[in-house]
Amino acid sequence: MSGYRIDASDMISGMADWFERAEKGMQMFAETAAIKMAGRMRDSAPWTDRTGHARQRLTGYSSRVANGFRITLSHGVWYGVYLEYAHEQRFAIIDPTIMDMGVREVVPAWQKLTFQIVVR
């Protein structure tokens, strides 16, 4: 009986490249979403600026975690926690941004992106 030889090295390296490209795409998506969410927070913060520091130091960044990516939004001033939770949360900006932009825009776009990556 004659033997057949199959060289799968090209397929394996192609799959490795595909996984790297998919991960880079997801990383870029998360970074872009974090930047856009930080910009939205700065534009729509409900308080009146005294020094402008609280608005300027609203930040968003993404990081790789074990099972995906995490977008973190934060204040860069010590009194940011009071803006978020004091005064019946009238000056909160992080939770409203997550509920508005995160739930309505980022999560559906992420689902479409990951679906396209899996299907291709």
SULRA-V93877 format. One record per helix or strand of 2 or more residues. SS is the DSSP state (H for helix, E for strand). FROM is the first residue (numbers start at 1). TO is the last residue. If there is no record, write none. Layout:
ss={SS SS}
from={FROM FROM}
to={TO TO}
This chain:
ss={H H E E H H H}
from={9 53 59 68 80 87 94}
to={44 56 65 74 85 89 119}
